[in-house]
Amino acid sequence: MPTDESFWDKIAERYDQTSQNKGPNYAARLERVKAVCTDSDSVLDVGCASGEITLDTAPHVGRIRGIDLSGKQIEMASTKAKERSIDNASFDRLNVMDPSLPPGSFDIITTYSVFHLVEDVSAVIRRMNELLAPGGHLISETPCLGDRGWHFGPLITVMRWIGKAPRVVHRLKAMDLEAMIRDTGFEILDSQVYNPKSRQHCILARKTGGSPD
């Protein structure tokens, strides 16, 4: 079974091609981000992949940093930033838990299709809370597979063993994800599915008070 890093490196080009299919739902996602951002905000995009969303967010913020486990996708994102002359976006091969990321240094954290793929979801959300400045926002989209059908469990197992899915895939439920976000020091401002086709559960949350213990 491949490691998560090698899995994402392996599918990087195919994933990038898919990410460039930008229809009305993609535009609506950007509008939701723009409604929260200001042109002075510092943004961290966790799980940025090949950088399409990161780079499209860049014109609306002060600076944005994309991080991902896949070195190949980070290379692709960095190349795009140079080709498009976007100088307020940077990309690094980093885990969100990396201690080099300074606490309280970001106004917004965006993360798309990530929470169901991390080892410890609560720990990652706590870390995101720590990285945000007071009053900072978390913008996430997550496929909550636990709210779909029972068949997703066996299907994921088979796909994992034949190399078509990463090592970690959680069958999260939206209500459980909301609870974890609240329990780690956030107020949820919005929580719903905007795109019935992808069924990604979108959550906008704001950091309240200090970092949780």
Accessible surface in RSA format (square Angstrom, percent):
REM  Atomic radii and reference values for relative SASA: ProtOr
REM  Chains: A
REM  Algorithm: Lee & Richards
REM  Probe-radius: 1.40
REM  Slices: 20
REM RES _ NUM      All-atoms   Total-Side   Main-Chain    Non-polar    All polar
REM                ABS   REL    ABS   REL    ABS   REL    ABS   REL    ABS   REL
RES MET A   1   107.23  55.5  30.83  20.4  76.40 181.9  31.56  26.8  75.67 100.3
RES PRO A   2    44.03  32.1  31.62  28.8  12.42  45.1  42.47  35.1   1.56   9.7
RES THR A   3    80.20  57.0  77.00  78.1   3.20   7.6  73.45  98.7   6.75  10.2
RES ASP A   4    17.27  12.1  15.78  15.7   1.48   3.5   6.09  14.3  11.18  11.1
RES GLU A   5    59.37  34.1  59.37  44.9   0.00   0.0  14.70  28.4  44.67  36.5
RES SER A   6    51.60  43.6  44.57  59.5   7.03  16.2  45.23  96.3   6.37   8.9
RES PHE A   7     9.02   4.5   8.83   5.5   0.18   0.5   9.02   5.5   0.00   0.0
RES TRP A   8    47.68  19.1  47.68  23.1   0.00   0.0  37.01  19.7  10.66  17.3
RES ASP A   9    46.86  32.8  45.37  45.2   1.49   3.5  15.33  36.1  31.53  31.4
RES LYS A  10   157.37  76.8 122.33  75.1  35.04  83.4  88.91  80.0  68.45  72.9
RES ILE A  11    19.89  11.3  17.94  13.4   1.95   4.7  19.89  14.3   0.00   0.0
RES ALA A  12     0.12   0.1   0.00   0.0   0.12   0.3   0.00   0.0   0.12   0.3
RES GLU A  13   102.88  59.1 100.91  76.3   1.97   4.7  30.14  58.3  72.74  59.4
RES ARG A  14   146.42  61.5 142.51  72.6   3.91   9.3  65.31  89.3  81.10  49.2
RES TYR A  15    80.24  37.5  75.75  43.1   4.49  11.7  45.51  34.2  34.73  42.8
RES ASP A  16    13.29   9.3  13.29  13.2   0.00   0.0   0.10   0.2  13.19  13.2
RES GLN A  17   125.46  70.2 117.16  85.6   8.30  19.8  40.82  86.9  84.63  64.2
RES THR A  18    88.44  62.9  82.25  83.4   6.19  14.8  62.26  83.6  26.18  39.6
RES SER A  19    30.71  26.0  16.52  22.0  14.19  32.7  28.01  59.6   2.71   3.8
RES GLN A  20    85.10  47.6  66.27  48.4  18.83  44.8  15.09  32.1  70.01  53.1
RES ASN A  21   118.41  81.7  91.64  88.6  26.77  64.5  34.44  82.9  83.97  81.2
RES LYS A  22    83.86  40.9  48.10  29.5  35.76  85.1  34.96  31.5  48.90  52.1
RES GLY A  23    34.79  42.9   0.00   N/A  34.79  42.9  27.83  76.4   6.96  15.6
RES PRO A  24   115.70  84.3 103.19  94.1  12.51  45.5 110.13  90.9   5.56  34.6
RES ASN A  25    73.25  50.5  66.97  64.7   6.28  15.1  16.57  39.9  56.68  54.8
RES TYR A  26    26.21  12.2  20.98  11.9   5.23  13.6  23.71  17.8   2.50   3.1
RES ALA A  27    53.19  48.9  49.78  76.8   3.41   7.8  52.51  73.9   0.68   1.8
RES ALA A  28    42.19  38.8  35.98  55.5   6.21  14.1  41.21  58.0   0.98   2.6
RES ARG A  29    45.13  18.9  44.99  22.9   0.14   0.3   3.12   4.3  42.01  25.5
RES LEU A  30    26.37  14.7  26.37  18.9   0.00   0.0  26.37  18.5   0.00   0.0
RES GLU A  31    96.99  55.7  92.33  69.9   4.66  11.1  41.09  79.5  55.90  45.6
RES ARG A  32    64.19  27.0  55.93  28.5   8.25  19.7  42.75  58.4  21.44  13.0
RES VAL A  33     2.08   1.4   2.08   1.9   0.00   0.0   2.08   1.8   0.00   0.0
RES LYS A  34    76.65  37.4  62.42  38.3  14.22  33.9  30.47  27.4  46.18  49.2
RES ALA A  35    90.63  83.3  45.60  70.4  45.03 102.4  58.54  82.4  32.09  85.0
RES VAL A  36    31.25  20.6  12.24  11.1  19.01  45.8  16.73  14.5  14.52  39.4
RES CYS A  37    16.12  12.2   0.38   0.4  15.74  37.0   0.35   0.9  15.77  17.0
RES THR A  38    72.33  51.4  65.07  66.0   7.27  17.3  70.23  94.3   2.11   3.2
RES ASP A  39   120.13  84.1 101.55 101.1  18.57  43.9  32.98  77.6  87.15  86.9
RES SER A  40    90.56  76.5  64.65  86.3  25.91  59.7  44.95  95.7  45.61  63.9
RES ASP A  41    18.47  12.9  18.23  18.1   0.25   0.6   0.18   0.4  18.30  18.2
RES SER A  42    11.76   9.9  11.66  15.6   0.11   0.2  11.72  25.0   0.05   0.1
RES VAL A  43     0.62   0.4   0.05   0.0   0.57   1.4   0.05   0.0   0.57   1.5
RES LEU A  44     0.00   0.0   0.00   0.0   0.00   0.0   0.00   0.0   0.00   0.0
RES ASP A  45     2.52   1.8   2.52   2.5   0.00   0.0   0.35   0.8   2.17   2.2
RES VAL A  46     8.81   5.8   8.81   8.0   0.00   0.0   8.81   7.7   0.00   0.0
RES GLY A  47    25.76  31.8   0.00   N/A  25.76  31.8  11.86  32.5  13.90  31.1
RES CYS A  48     9.12   6.9   0.00   0.0   9.12  21.4   2.12   5.4   7.00   7.5
RES ALA A  49    13.67  12.6  13.67  21.1   0.00   0.0  13.67  19.3   0.00   0.0
RES SER A  50     0.98   0.8   0.70   0.9   0.28   0.7   0.00   0.0   0.98   1.4
RES GLY A  51     0.41   0.5   0.00   N/A   0.41   0.5   0.00   0.0   0.41   0.9
RES GLU A  52     4.17   2.4   2.08   1.6   2.09   5.0   1.88   3.6   2.29   1.9
RES ILE A  53    31.13  17.7  30.08  22.4   1.04   2.5  30.08  21.7   1.04   2.8
RES THR A  54     0.39   0.3   0.05   0.1   0.34   0.8   0.33   0.4   0.06   0.1
RES LEU A  55     1.82   1.0   0.31   0.2   1.51   3.8   0.31   0.2   1.51   4.1
RES ASP A  56    34.99  24.5  28.17  28.0   6.82  16.1   8.25  19.4  26.74  26.7
RES THR A  57     3.16   2.2   2.57   2.6   0.59   1.4   1.29   1.7   1.87   2.8
RES ALA A  58     0.28   0.3   0.19   0.3   0.09   0.2   0.19   0.3   0.09   0.2
RES PRO A  59    97.30  70.9  57.61  52.5  39.69 144.3  69.83  57.7  27.47 170.7
RES HIS A  60    60.48  33.1  51.82  36.0   8.66  22.1  33.17  34.2  27.31  31.8
RES VAL A  61     8.40   5.5   0.00   0.0   8.40  20.2   0.00   0.0   8.40  22.8
RES GLY A  62    30.67  37.8   0.00   N/A  30.67  37.8  16.04  44.0  14.63  32.8
RES ARG A  63   122.68  51.5 122.68  62.5   0.00   0.0  51.41  70.3  71.27  43.2
RES ILE A  64     3.74   2.1   1.02   0.8   2.72   6.6   2.11   1.5   1.63   4.4
RES ARG A  65    55.71  23.4  55.60  28.3   0.11   0.3   9.97  13.6  45.74  27.7
RES GLY A  66     0.00   0.0   0.00   N/A   0.00   0.0   0.00   0.0   0.00   0.0
RES ILE A  67     1.24   0.7   1.24   0.9   0.00   0.0   1.24   0.9   0.00   0.0
RES ASP A  68    16.91  11.8  14.07  14.0   2.84   6.7   3.50   8.2  13.40  13.4
RES LEU A  69    60.50  33.7  58.49  41.8   2.01   5.1  58.85  41.3   1.65   4.4
RES SER A  70     0.00   0.0   0.00   0.0   0.00   0.0   0.00   0.0   0.00   0.0
RES GLY A  71    16.69  20.6   0.00   N/A  16.69  20.6  15.79  43.3   0.91   2.0
RES LYS A  72    83.31  40.6  78.38  48.1   4.93  11.7  44.74  40.3  38.57  41.1
RES GLN A  73     2.83   1.6   2.83   2.1   0.00   0.0   0.00   0.0   2.83   2.1
RES ILE A  74    14.97   8.5  14.97  11.2   0.00   0.0  14.97  10.8   0.00   0.0
RES GLU A  75   118.58  68.1 113.74  86.0   4.84  11.5  42.72  82.6  75.85  61.9
RES MET A  76    40.50  21.0  34.89  23.1   5.61  13.4  39.44  33.5   1.06   1.4
RES ALA A  77     0.00   0.0   0.00   0.0   0.00   0.0   0.00   0.0   0.00   0.0
RES SER A  78    35.13  29.7  32.97  44.0   2.16   5.0  26.15  55.7   8.98  12.6
RES THR A  79    67.51  48.0  65.83  66.7   1.69   4.0  40.77  54.8  26.75  40.4
RES LYS A  80    18.19   8.9  18.19  11.2   0.00   0.0  18.19  16.4   0.00   0.0
RES ALA A  81     8.22   7.6   7.24  11.2   0.98   2.2   7.55  10.6   0.67   1.8
RES LYS A  82   171.23  83.5 147.81  90.7  23.42  55.8  98.24  88.4  72.99  77.7
RES GLU A  83   131.84  75.7  94.15  71.2  37.69  89.7  45.47  87.9  86.37  70.5
RES ARG A  84    98.49  41.4  72.61  37.0  25.88  61.6  45.51  62.2  52.98  32.1
RES SER A  85    99.71  84.3  68.22  91.0  31.49  72.5  45.15  96.1  54.56  76.4
RES ILE A  86    35.64  20.3  26.08  19.4   9.56  23.0  29.62  21.3   6.02  16.3
RES ASP A  87   144.91 101.5 107.82 107.3  37.09  87.7  45.64 107.4  99.27  99.0
RES ASN A  88    40.41  27.9  30.09  29.1  10.32  24.9  26.36  63.5  14.04  13.6
RES ALA A  89    13.62  12.5   0.00   0.0  13.62  31.0   0.67   0.9  12.95  34.3
RES SER A  90    57.03  48.2  51.89  69.3   5.13  11.8  43.93  93.5  13.10  18.3
RES PHE A  91    19.56   9.8   1.12   0.7  18.44  48.0   1.12   0.7  18.44  52.8
RES ASP A  92    47.83  33.5  44.78  44.6   3.05   7.2   7.36  17.3  40.47  40.4
RES ARG A  93   141.51  59.4 119.09  60.7  22.42  53.4  35.43  48.4 106.08  64.3
RES LEU A  94    32.37  18.0  26.00  18.6   6.38  16.0  30.19  21.2   2.19   5.9
RES ASN A  95    70.22  48.4  64.14  62.0   6.07  14.6  21.82  52.5  48.39  46.8
RES VAL A  96     8.87   5.8   5.68   5.1   3.19   7.7   5.68   4.9   3.19   8.7
RES MET A  97    88.67  45.9  73.93  48.9  14.74  35.1  74.13  63.0  14.54  19.3
RES ASP A  98    40.16  28.1  34.68  34.5   5.48  13.0   5.71  13.4  34.45  34.4
RES PRO A  99   125.70  91.6  98.86  90.1  26.84  97.6 104.96  86.7  20.74 128.9
RES SER A 100    74.15  62.7  44.39  59.2  29.76  68.5  53.78 114.5  20.37  28.5
RES LEU A 101     0.36   0.2   0.00   0.0   0.36   0.9   0.00   0.0   0.36   1.0
RES PRO A 102    66.02  48.1  62.82  57.3   3.20  11.6  66.02  54.5   0.00   0.0
RES PRO A 103    86.68  63.2  67.45  61.5  19.23  69.9  67.45  55.7  19.23 119.5
RES GLY A 104    36.03  44.4   0.00   N/A  36.03  44.4  16.36  44.9  19.67  44.1
RES SER A 105    34.20  28.9  16.09  21.5  18.11  41.7  26.80  57.1   7.40  10.4
RES PHE A 106     4.55   2.3   3.89   2.4   0.67   1.7   4.51   2.7   0.04   0.1
RES ASP A 107    50.01  35.0  48.34  48.1   1.67   3.9   8.05  18.9  41.96  41.8
RES ILE A 108     2.08   1.2   2.08   1.6   0.00   0.0   2.08   1.5   0.00   0.0
RES ILE A 109     0.00   0.0   0.00   0.0   0.00   0.0   0.00   0.0   0.00   0.0
RES THR A 110     2.96   2.1   2.96   3.0   0.00   0.0   1.16   1.6   1.80   2.7
RES THR A 111     1.01   0.7   0.75   0.8   0.26   0.6   0.75   1.0   0.26   0.4
RES TYR A 112    19.26   9.0  13.79   7.8   5.48  14.3  13.64  10.2   5.63   6.9
RES SER A 113    29.15  24.6  24.76  33.0   4.39  10.1  16.19  34.5  12.96  18.2
RES VAL A 114    18.21  12.0  17.37  15.7   0.83   2.0  17.69  15.4   0.51   1.4
RES PHE A 115     0.86   0.4   0.55   0.3   0.31   0.8   0.55   0.3   0.31   0.9
RES HIS A 116    15.52   8.5  15.52  10.8   0.00   0.0   1.29   1.3  14.23  16.6
RES LEU A 117    35.04  19.5  25.39  18.2   9.65  24.3  25.39  17.8   9.65  26.0
RES VAL A 118    28.20  18.6  24.13  21.8   4.07   9.8  28.20  24.5   0.00   0.0
RES GLU A 119   117.59  67.5  97.56  73.8  20.03  47.7  56.90 110.1  60.69  49.6
RES ASP A 120    74.31  52.1  68.25  67.9   6.06  14.3  27.24  64.1  47.07  46.9
RES VAL A 121    11.75   7.7   8.23   7.4   3.53   8.5   8.23   7.1   3.53   9.6
RES SER A 122    33.40  28.2  32.31  43.1   1.09   2.5  16.09  34.3  17.31  24.2
RES ALA A 123    17.72  16.3  15.83  24.4   1.89   4.3  16.30  22.9   1.42   3.8
RES VAL A 124    10.37   6.8  10.37   9.4   0.00   0.0  10.37   9.0   0.00   0.0
RES ILE A 125     0.00   0.0   0.00   0.0   0.00   0.0   0.00   0.0   0.00   0.0
RES ARG A 126    99.90  41.9  96.99  49.4   2.91   6.9  26.82  36.7  73.08  44.3
RES ARG A 127    22.64   9.5  18.48   9.4   4.15   9.9  11.71  16.0  10.92   6.6
RES MET A 128     0.00   0.0   0.00   0.0   0.00   0.0   0.00   0.0   0.00   0.0
RES ASN A 129     0.00   0.0   0.00   0.0   0.00   0.0   0.00   0.0   0.00   0.0
RES GLU A 130    65.19  37.4  63.16  47.8   2.04   4.8  12.60  24.4  52.60  42.9
RES LEU A 131     0.00   0.0   0.00   0.0   0.00   0.0   0.00   0.0   0.00   0.0
RES LEU A 132     0.00   0.0   0.00   0.0   0.00   0.0   0.00   0.0   0.00   0.0
RES ALA A 133    22.76  20.9  22.76  35.1   0.00   0.0  22.76  32.1   0.00   0.0
RES PRO A 134   114.24  83.3  92.01  83.9  22.23  80.8  92.47  76.3  21.77 135.3
RES GLY A 135    35.64  43.9   0.00   N/A  35.64  43.9  23.44  64.3  12.20  27.3
RES GLY A 136     4.90   6.0   0.00   N/A   4.90   6.0   4.85  13.3   0.05   0.1
RES HIS A 137    38.29  20.9  38.29  26.6   0.00   0.0  25.00  25.8  13.29  15.5
RES LEU A 138     0.00   0.0   0.00   0.0   0.00   0.0   0.00   0.0   0.00   0.0
RES ILE A 139    16.21   9.2  16.21  12.1   0.00   0.0  16.21  11.7   0.00   0.0
RES SER A 140     0.89   0.7   0.20   0.3   0.69   1.6   0.10   0.2   0.79   1.1
RES GLU A 141     9.29   5.3   8.75   6.6   0.54   1.3   1.50   2.9   7.79   6.4
RES THR A 142     0.12   0.1   0.12   0.1   0.00   0.0   0.00   0.0   0.12   0.2
RES PRO A 143    18.27  13.3  18.27  16.7   0.00   0.0  18.27  15.1   0.00   0.0
RES CYS A 144     6.91   5.2   5.13   5.7   1.77   4.2   5.13  13.0   1.77   1.9
RES LEU A 145    17.15   9.6  17.15  12.3   0.00   0.0  17.15  12.0   0.00   0.0
RES GLY A 146    14.57  18.0   0.00   N/A  14.57  18.0   2.26   6.2  12.31  27.6
RES ASP A 147    74.12  51.9  46.70  46.5  27.42  64.8  31.12  73.3  43.00  42.9
RES ARG A 148    62.53  26.3  31.34  16.0  31.19  74.3   8.48  11.6  54.05  32.8
RES GLY A 149    18.76  23.1   0.00   N/A  18.76  23.1  16.95  46.5   1.81   4.1
RES TRP A 150   201.89  81.0 189.57  91.8  12.32  28.9 165.06  88.0  36.83  59.7
RES HIS A 151    88.68  48.5  87.01  60.5   1.66   4.3  63.19  65.1  25.49  29.7
RES PHE A 152    43.32  21.7  43.32  26.8   0.00   0.0  43.32  26.3   0.00   0.0
RES GLY A 153    19.04  23.5   0.00   N/A  19.04  23.5  16.64  45.7   2.40   5.4
RES PRO A 154    72.20  52.6  64.25  58.6   7.94  28.9  71.57  59.1   0.62   3.9
RES LEU A 155    82.89  46.2  78.49  56.2   4.40  11.1  82.28  57.8   0.61   1.6
RES ILE A 156    16.68   9.5  16.57  12.3   0.11   0.3  16.68  12.0   0.00   0.0
RES THR A 157    61.39  43.7  61.39  62.2   0.00   0.0  40.37  54.2  21.03  31.8
RES VAL A 158    86.10  56.7  82.71  74.9   3.39   8.2  86.07  74.8   0.03   0.1
RES MET A 159    68.18  35.3  68.18  45.1   0.00   0.0  53.50  45.5  14.69  19.5
RES ARG A 160    43.74  18.4  43.55  22.2   0.19   0.4   6.69   9.1  37.04  22.5
RES TRP A 161   170.62  68.5 145.84  70.6  24.78  58.2 128.87  68.7  41.75  67.7
RES ILE A 162   110.21  62.7  81.71  60.9  28.50  68.7  90.52  65.2  19.69  53.4
RES GLY A 163    15.18  18.7   0.00   N/A  15.18  18.7   8.97  24.6   6.21  13.9
RES LYS A 164   127.77  62.3 111.79  68.6  15.98  38.0  60.94  54.9  66.82  71.2
RES ALA A 165     8.77   8.1   7.82  12.1   0.95   2.2   8.59  12.1   0.18   0.5
RES PRO A 166    10.36   7.6  10.33   9.4   0.03   0.1  10.36   8.6   0.00   0.0
RES ARG A 167   108.82  45.7 101.13  51.6   7.69  18.3  41.02  56.1  67.80  41.1
RES VAL A 168    13.00   8.6   9.89   9.0   3.11   7.5  12.84  11.2   0.16   0.4
RES VAL A 169    23.23  15.3   9.28   8.4  13.95  33.6   9.36   8.1  13.87  37.6
RES HIS A 170    58.60  32.0  55.83  38.8   2.76   7.1  37.19  38.3  21.41  24.9
RES ARG A 171    98.26  41.3  74.49  38.0  23.77  56.6  25.03  34.2  73.23  44.4
RES LEU A 172    18.45  10.3  15.70  11.2   2.76   6.9  18.45  13.0   0.00   0.0
RES LYS A 173    96.45  47.1  95.76  58.8   0.68   1.6  38.70  34.8  57.75  61.5
RES ALA A 174    13.87  12.8  13.87  21.4   0.00   0.0  13.87  19.5   0.00   0.0
RES MET A 175   139.75  72.4 130.24  86.2   9.50  22.6  94.94  80.7  44.81  59.4
RES ASP A 176    68.22  47.8  66.22  65.9   2.00   4.7  18.13  42.7  50.09  50.0
RES LEU A 177     0.12   0.1   0.12   0.1   0.00   0.0   0.12   0.1   0.00   0.0
RES GLU A 178    32.14  18.5  32.14  24.3   0.00   0.0   0.54   1.0  31.60  25.8
RES ALA A 179    43.06  39.6  40.86  63.0   2.20   5.0  43.06  60.6   0.00   0.0
RES MET A 180    39.26  20.3  37.40  24.8   1.86   4.4  28.58  24.3  10.68  14.1
RES ILE A 181     0.00   0.0   0.00   0.0   0.00   0.0   0.00   0.0   0.00   0.0
RES ARG A 182   126.89  53.3 112.71  57.5  14.19  33.8  43.22  59.1  83.67  50.7
RES ASP A 183   115.83  81.1  85.61  85.2  30.22  71.5  29.05  68.4  86.78  86.5
RES THR A 184     6.27   4.5   6.20   6.3   0.07   0.2   6.27   8.4   0.00   0.0
RES GLY A 185    16.97  20.9   0.00   N/A  16.97  20.9  16.02  44.0   0.94   2.1
RES PHE A 186     8.46   4.2   0.00   0.0   8.46  22.0   0.00   0.0   8.46  24.2
RES GLU A 187    73.98  42.5  68.78  52.0   5.20  12.4  30.21  58.4  43.77  35.7
RES ILE A 188    31.79  18.1   7.70   5.7  24.09  58.1   7.70   5.5  24.09  65.4
RES LEU A 189    68.40  38.1  33.15  23.7  35.26  88.6  37.40  26.3  31.01  83.4
RES ASP A 190    41.06  28.8  35.74  35.6   5.32  12.6  17.38  40.9  23.69  23.6
RES SER A 191    35.10  29.7   9.01  12.0  26.09  60.1   9.01  19.2  26.09  36.5
RES GLN A 192    78.03  43.6  74.39  54.4   3.64   8.7  21.73  46.3  56.30  42.7
RES VAL A 193    65.28  43.0  41.34  37.4  23.93  57.7  41.34  35.9  23.93  64.9
RES TYR A 194    86.52  40.4  61.00  34.7  25.53  66.4  50.04  37.6  36.49  45.0
RES ASN A 195    28.61  19.7  27.87  26.9   0.73   1.8  11.31  27.2  17.30  16.7
RES PRO A 196   108.77  79.3  94.92  86.5  13.84  50.3  98.44  81.3  10.33  64.2
RES LYS A 197   188.48  92.0 158.01  96.9  30.47  72.6 109.69  98.7  78.79  83.9
RES SER A 198    47.51  40.1  29.39  39.2  18.12  41.7  36.45  77.6  11.07  15.5
RES ARG A 199   113.85  47.8 108.57  55.3   5.28  12.6  29.92  40.9  83.93  50.9
RES GLN A 200    28.84  16.1  28.38  20.7   0.46   1.1   5.22  11.1  23.62  17.9
RES HIS A 201    23.59  12.9  23.47  16.3   0.12   0.3  18.56  19.1   5.03   5.8
RES CYS A 202    11.54   8.7  11.15  12.4   0.39   0.9   8.29  21.0   3.25   3.5
RES ILE A 203     2.37   1.3   0.00   0.0   2.37   5.7   1.27   0.9   1.10   3.0
RES LEU A 204    40.15  22.4  38.89  27.8   1.26   3.2  38.89  27.3   1.26   3.4
RES ALA A 205     0.00   0.0   0.00   0.0   0.00   0.0   0.00   0.0   0.00   0.0
RES ARG A 206    85.77  36.0  85.77  43.7   0.00   0.0  15.28  20.9  70.48  42.7
RES LYS A 207    12.33   6.0   8.48   5.2   3.85   9.2   0.30   0.3  12.04  12.8
RES THR A 208    61.05  43.4  50.35  51.0  10.70  25.5  40.57  54.5  20.48  31.0
RES GLY A 209    59.48  73.3   0.00   N/A  59.48  73.3  44.37 121.8  15.10  33.8
RES GLY A 210    58.00  71.5   0.00   N/A  58.00  71.5  35.87  98.4  22.13  49.6
RES SER A 211    57.02  48.2  32.03  42.7  24.99  57.6  22.92  48.8  34.09  47.8
RES PRO A 212    43.38  31.6  16.36  14.9  27.02  98.2  27.37  22.6  16.01  99.5
RES ASP A 213   182.74 128.0 121.35 120.8  61.39 145.2  73.48 172.9 109.26 109.0
END  Absolute sums over single chains surface
CHAIN  1 A    10292.7       8248.3       2044.4       5721.3       4571.4
END  Absolute sums over all chains
TOTAL         10292.7       8248.3       2044.4       5721.3       4571.4
